[in-house]
Amino acid sequence: MALKVIGAGYGRTGTASLKLALERLGLGPCHHMSEVLPSPERVALWTRIGQGEAKSNPALWDEAFEGYNATVDWPSCTHWRALMAHYPDAKIILSRRDAGKWFTSVNETILNPDVNEKVALSPMGPMLDANIWQLFDRRLADREHMMACFEQHCAQVVAGVPADRLLVFEARDGWGSLCSFLGVDVPNEPYPHVNSMEDTKRFMQALAQQTNDGAQTASKADVDAIYEKRSPTS
């Protein structure tokens, strides 16, 4: 199964909501970090990919996305160039938001330095470092640097993807531009909104405590709960 949609947007740009939207539009299952964190096998696979093994062994992409029609969020968005080349018919969605609001969100949640210091001691640490933390030179608390990296990434995607393959998307845009880009009908229901900053903050704090207590991966029940609670913002 070849990917049909590749999300190039960083985490905390509405990627969990976008995952649900793509699945509602018939383009699921959609890969997301929530598919990785509870699975020791996927954590190990993405560690290998993050450390560069897919450059010499591109079959790892097909292994990582077996059974999936789409992917959004980290860890895959880090590798948007390689994925765009490996899946030449896939469309690319760059989810984004205001850089300052993005930093506030990641700093409180998935890239909180104190939380990641604890998670780093688990098998998830090398996977997160190879696919995410290195993107920011591990300067996760440096607001200006993080914002500059975010803006640079968005600019590189816009410059590097042919216009007819790219949608620049914000969650507030809702169904319209997304459905038009994908050539599907607009559903008669609100665009999904899940994974609020407060919900994600609680999840990350719980993950830090669990890894401090010896857990090797995230709790599947905690991950599933992200999608069960709808919220005003994603």
C-alpha positions as MATLAB code, in Angstrom:
seq = 'MALKVIGAGYGRTGTASLKLALERLGLGPCHHMSEVLPSPERVALWTRIGQGEAKSNPALWDEAFEGYNATVDWPSCTHWRALMAHYPDAKIILSRRDAGKWFTSVNETILNPDVNEKVALSPMGPMLDANIWQLFDRRLADREHMMACFEQHCAQVVAGVPADRLLVFEARDGWGSLCSFLGVDVPNEPYPHVNSMEDTKRFMQALAQQTNDGAQTASKADVDAIYEKRSPTS';
ca = [
       0.000    0.000    0.000;
       1.536    3.310   -1.099;
       0.916    6.474    0.872;
      -1.622    8.809   -0.697;
      -1.119   11.729    1.687;
       2.048   12.888    3.442;
       1.776   15.440    6.225;
       4.830   17.711    6.351;
       3.674   19.823    9.290;
       5.350   19.590   12.686;
       3.538   18.301   15.755;
       1.149   20.720   17.508;
      -0.119   22.140   14.224;
      -3.424   20.289   14.446;
      -1.995   16.971   13.319;
      -4.165   14.764   15.548;
      -7.277   16.482   14.231;
      -5.939   16.172   10.677;
      -5.406   12.451   11.225;
      -9.074   12.052   12.149;
     -10.146   14.249    9.240;
      -8.213   12.195    6.699;
      -9.624    8.985    8.117;
     -13.138   10.448    7.937;
     -12.494   11.259    4.259;
     -11.570    7.657    3.477;
      -7.813    8.128    3.488;
      -7.090    6.100    6.591;
      -5.606    4.515    8.410;
      -3.414    7.563    9.025;
      -0.044    7.199   10.745;
       0.797    9.588   13.625;
       3.166    9.634   16.588;
       0.309    8.142   18.577;
       0.807    4.974   16.529;
       4.476    4.842   17.499;
       4.756    5.632   21.199;
       2.824    2.605   22.551;
       4.683    0.125   20.311;
       8.216   -1.095   21.146;
       8.562   -2.389   17.591;
       7.608    0.929   16.013;
       9.807    2.866   18.428;
      12.742    0.663   17.394;
      11.934    0.987   13.678;
      11.700    4.769   13.815;
      14.936    4.922   15.759;
      16.621    3.170   12.842;
      14.937    5.492   10.353;
      15.847    8.579   12.340;
      19.448    7.475   12.507;
      19.584    7.354    8.718;
      19.147    3.685    7.849;
      16.349    4.365    5.345;
      18.791    6.258    3.130;
      20.498    2.997    2.227;
      17.470    0.786    2.827;
      14.355    2.584    1.495;
      12.314   -0.571    2.054;
      12.053    0.659    5.639;
       9.528    3.249    4.454;
       7.191    0.538    3.222;
       7.690   -1.364    6.467;
       6.886    1.715    8.528;
       3.736    2.516    6.573;
       2.430   -0.967    5.869;
      -1.350   -0.783    6.122;
      -1.479    3.023    6.058;
      -2.832    5.351    3.374;
      -1.645    8.573    4.982;
       0.777    9.935    7.543;
       0.925   13.149    9.564;
       2.885   14.472   12.540;
       6.269   13.392   13.796;
       8.234   11.255   13.272;
       7.332   11.067    9.588;
       7.099   14.811    8.878;
      10.841   15.099    9.526;
      11.389   12.955    6.421;
       8.995   14.690    4.050;
      11.573   15.005    1.265;
      12.432   11.311    1.273;
       8.782   10.312    1.514;
       7.786   12.632   -1.324;
      10.384   10.937   -3.529;
       9.520    7.406   -2.377;
       5.773    7.947   -2.906;
       5.700   10.164   -6.028;
       1.913   10.106   -6.367;
       1.245   11.225   -2.791;
      -0.115   14.667   -2.029;
       1.620   16.795    0.595;
      -0.156   18.732    3.354;
       1.793   21.321    5.315;
      -0.179   21.940    8.493;
       0.983   25.073   10.244;
       0.025   27.838   12.698;
       1.444   31.044   14.139;
       5.044   30.316   15.174;
       4.717   31.945   18.583;
       1.586   29.986   19.445;
       3.259   26.831   18.154;
       6.255   27.337   20.442;
       4.034   27.964   23.454;
       2.164   24.745   22.700;
       5.185   22.484   22.162;
       7.036   24.013   25.098;
       4.131   23.184   27.394;
       3.600   19.704   25.944;
       5.520   17.423   23.599;
       8.811   19.333   23.623;
       8.778   20.388   27.255;
      12.444   20.125   28.324;
      11.702   18.764   31.813;
       9.382   16.082   30.472;
      11.756   15.081   27.702;
      14.630   14.815   30.153;
      12.764   11.955   31.804;
      11.509   10.367   28.577;
      15.077   10.451   27.214;
      16.029    7.671   29.616;
      13.551    5.238   28.010;
      13.825    3.520   24.581;
      11.636    6.341   23.270;
      14.474    8.802   23.925;
      16.770    7.818   21.041;
      13.804    7.717   18.655;
      12.639   11.193   19.683;
      16.163   12.581   19.585;
      16.916   11.196   16.118;
      13.632   12.316   14.579;
      12.754   15.503   16.480;
      15.121   16.975   19.063;
      18.044   17.165   16.638;
      15.952   19.323   14.292;
      16.239   22.090   16.862;
      19.862   21.410   17.847;
      18.335   20.147   21.118;
      17.698   23.791   22.118;
      14.115   23.062   23.065;
      13.804   25.895   25.581;
      15.147   28.580   23.221;
      11.999   30.331   21.993;
      13.571   32.402   19.232;
      15.625   29.503   17.902;
      12.654   27.128   17.936;
      10.434   29.633   16.161;
      13.108   30.262   13.530;
      13.462   26.506   12.940;
       9.707   26.184   12.592;
       9.470   28.989   10.047;
      12.475   27.661    8.145;
      10.882   24.225    7.922;
       7.627   25.638    6.570;
       9.507   27.720    4.003;
      11.545   24.719    2.879;
       8.407   22.643    2.335;
       6.729   25.402    0.311;
       9.869   25.814   -1.781;
      10.512   22.094   -2.159;
       7.089   20.710   -3.091;
       5.525   21.336   -6.515;
       2.527   23.632   -6.112;
       0.115   21.083   -7.564;
       1.095   18.547   -4.886;
       0.970   20.908   -1.888;
      -1.725   22.235    0.431;
      -0.727   24.701    3.148;
      -3.374   24.133    5.793;
      -4.455   25.432    9.184;
      -6.999   23.632   11.332;
      -9.208   26.734   11.335;
      -9.571   26.300    7.553;
     -11.845   23.329    8.181;
     -13.067   20.947    5.521;
     -13.260   23.243    2.492;
      -9.709   23.590    1.225;
      -8.767   20.112    2.434;
     -11.604   18.404    0.567;
     -11.029   20.485   -2.550;
      -7.332   19.568   -2.550;
      -8.080   15.866   -2.099;
     -10.984   15.819   -4.552;
     -13.568   14.515   -2.092;
     -16.953   15.704   -0.857;
     -17.240   17.841    2.269;
     -18.715   15.805    5.155;
     -21.899   17.017    6.792;
     -20.281   17.314   10.221;
     -17.864   19.650   11.977;
     -14.150   19.379   11.309;
     -12.606   17.358   14.176;
     -10.787   19.094   17.022;
      -8.888   16.897   19.475;
      -5.678   16.881   21.504;
      -5.925   20.268   23.232;
      -2.834   21.728   24.852;
      -4.139   20.931   28.328;
      -4.985   17.341   27.398;
      -1.571   16.844   25.796;
       0.184   18.441   28.766;
      -1.490   15.939   31.087;
      -0.555   13.085   28.751;
       3.102   14.133   28.637;
       3.297   14.570   32.402;
       1.852   11.092   32.843;
       4.317    9.709   30.297;
       7.214   11.313   32.157;
       6.044    9.734   35.408;
       5.535    6.350   33.771;
       9.018    6.343   32.246;
      10.439    7.485   35.575;
       8.778    4.394   37.043;
      10.373    2.172   34.404;
       7.879    2.121   31.529;
       9.497    1.531   28.137;
       6.700    2.964   25.972;
       3.549    5.059   26.321;
       0.296    3.628   27.620;
      -2.011    2.606   24.762;
      -5.043    3.600   26.850;
      -3.613    7.085   27.425;
      -2.900    7.508   23.718;
      -6.380    6.332   22.727;
      -7.913    8.839   25.140;
      -6.475   11.691   23.047;
      -8.951   10.877   20.284;
     -11.929   10.259   22.519;
     -12.104   13.765   23.972;
     -13.149   16.465   21.522;
     -12.036   19.986   22.326;
     -12.346   23.513   20.906;
      -8.671   23.638   19.794;
      -6.251   21.027   18.529;
];
